[in-house]
Amino acid sequence: MINDIEIPKVENVYVVAINEWNEEMTSRQWNVYLINNRQNLISTVLVMSRGRSEDDKTSTLRHLLGDVPPQTSAKVEMIMENILGFTNEYLLTFFDENKLFEKRFVFEPYAINEKNIVKLPVLEEEGIMAN
């Protein structure tokens, strides 16, 4: 019975952090984005975020992104400087091809920093990719 359950593998969808200028705060801040590098629209996209350290944790937040067209991105949230030392986890679920997909993305403690910047797919930006 359990062998009949198909768990589709999530490919070409990423959670990334980008260091961007914020006009209102007149400073740079890290923002988390979802990138859809698939050839199809992904629908009913939900991202749950939470962070934890040895002695503290953040609130659990749920972000309904709706539909994300192919080869585009959607902003998930701003990530505060004081939790960059936490393990920050993003649980993604979405529908494509009439199937439910899910994947867990993680930024390890202090992984979000200038030393780990790479060229990101779809966006003409550089940032940090979650594992």
Stockholm file with secondary structure:
# STOCKHOLM 1.0

chainA/1-131         MINDIEIPKVENVYVVAINEWNEEMTSRQWNVYLINNRQNLISTVLVMSRGRSEDDKTSTLRHLLGDVPPQTSAKVEMIMENILGFTNEYLLTFFDENKLFEKRFVFEPYAINEKNIVKLPVLEEEGIMAN
#=GR chainA/1-131 SS CGGGCCCCCCCSEEEEEEEEEETTTTEEEEEEEEEECSSSCEEEEEEEEEEECSSCBCCCEEEEEEEECTTEEEEEEEECGGGTTSEEEEEEEEEETTEEEEEEEEECTTCSSGGGCEECSSSSSEEEECC
#=GC SS_cons         CGGGCCCCCCCSEEEEEEEEEETTTTEEEEEEEEEECSSSCEEEEEEEEEEECSSCBCCCEEEEEEEECTTEEEEEEEECGGGTTSEEEEEEEEEETTEEEEEEEEECTTCSSGGGCEECSSSSSEEEECC
//
